[in-house]
Amino acid sequence: MSQQPSGGTITGPGGRIAVVAAALLDDLSRPRTLLTAQRTEPPRLAGGWELPGGKVDPGEDLMTALAREIREELGVEITVGQHIPGPLEGWWPLGASYALAVWTAGVRDGIPQPLEDHAQLRWLTRADLWSVPWLASNSPIVEAVAATVWNRPASPGPAPTQ
């Protein structure tokens, strides 16, 4: 799934920058809710909602990067569940330069808090998945997570009327 050139940095398909994220669930065996995080930066992404995670640092493997990113951003230790494969050799494209690897995960220790890069967190039920404005790059990932953990596709459905 990943490539590690001689420089020691894992890259995604086509040399894209590797990013990892957790679809953090309240319970890995019987999930009822999914954690989402509201971005504070960069300005073009601020206010959008995403799955927490971040870039893989030089010398890190994907699991080490995932655990570190979730610890830094949310202050929790996680148990990693299953990989949620994307359409790009198992990765999810994030624009032309980045590729995202996603796994389900559960909190092993701590209570998630928005410590870094996020203004707030929300636990969403399947019915509430589309109550936040997901970043465009995360919408298909959320659909795949819902299909995987709740055994049927999630659909944003029609926009609510006022």
N, C-alpha and C positions, 0 to 999 in steps of 0.2 A: 504494500500500500504506500510506503514512503521510500524515498531515495535519500541516501546519506552520502554526498560526495566527499572527497578526501578532506575538505575543510571542516567536516564534522557537523554541518548544519543540515537537518532534515528539510527536504523540499517536497512540495506537492507535484502533481503532474505538470509536465512542461516547465519545470523549474520555478513554479509559483511558490511564493512564501507560504510556509506551513503555519496554519492556525488550528487550535483545538477548542472544542466547546463541550459543555455538559448539558444534556437535557436532564436537569436535576428534578427528580421525582420524590414525592413524599414517601413512597414505599416501592421498592423495586419489584416485589412479587405481586402486589395488588395496588398499582398506582391509581390515585384519585386526583392528584394535582401535579402541575408542572410549574417550576419556578421560572419567572422571566425578570429581566433586569432592564431598567431604562438608562440609556446612554447619556453621559454628560459631555463627551467629546469624541472625536473632533466635531467642530461646529456643524458640519453637514450631516452628521449622524445624531447629534444631540436631540434628545426627546424621543427618539425611536426605541423600540423594545427589541431585545435579542436574548439569545441563550448566552449565559456567561462563559467566558473563556478568553483566549488571547494567543499571541504568537509563540511559537516554539523557539526557545533560545538556543544558541550554538552549543553543541555537545549534549543536548537533552534528547531523550526519546519521547515519543508521543505521550505515554502514560505519565512520565515525570512532569512534562509540561502541563498536562491537564490538571494533575494534583496541585502543582505550584500555582497555576492561574486561579483556580477556584479558592485556594487558601488565601492568595493575595486579594482577590476581588470580594470574596464573601466571608472569609475568616472561618471556613469549615474544612474538615477532612472528609473525603468522599470514598465510597465504594463504587467502583466502576462496573457498569452492567454491560449491555450489548452495544456493538457498533451499529450506527444508523447510516448505512451506505448511501452515498450520493451518486449522481450520474457521471461524475468525472473520475473514472477509475476508483470508485469508492469514496471520493471526496466531493464536497459541495463547492462550486465556484463562488468566489466573492470578488466580483469584477474580473478584470483581466490579470491581476497580479497576485491574488491570494487564493488559496485553497483551504477549505475547512474540513476537519475530521471531527465527527460528532459521536458521542457515546451517551447512553443513558447512565445515570448515576444516582446514588442515594447518599444522604448525609450520614456519615459514620460518627462524627463528633462535632458539636457546636451548633449554633443557630445562625443561619445565613443573615448577614448584614451587608448593606451597600458600602463597602470600605474604599473601593477604588474604581474609578471610571463610571460609576452608576449613581443616579440620584435616588432611586427607590427600587424595591423588589416587590413582586406580587406572585402569589401562588394562584394559579388559574386551573379551574376544572375544565374538563373537555368542553362543556357548554359555554364556558367563558373565554375560550382560547382566542377569539377574535375581538375581545373587548378592549384590546390595546392595539395601537398602531405599530405592528411589527415592521422592522426594517425589511425592505423588499427582498434582500438576500436571505432572510431568515424564514419568510413565509413558506416556501416549499419544504424547508427542513421541519418546521412545525407540523405541516401536513404529514410528513413521513413519520415523525415521532408519534403523532396521534394514531396513525394507521398501525404502527408497530405495537404501541403499549395498550391501545384500546381496541385493537383488532378490527378497525374499520376506518376508512378515510375521514379526515376532518375536512369540513368545507367552510369557507368564510361566509357563504350564503349571501343573501341580499343585504345591502347597507341598511341600517336602521333608519326609520323615518322619524321626523320630529313633529 
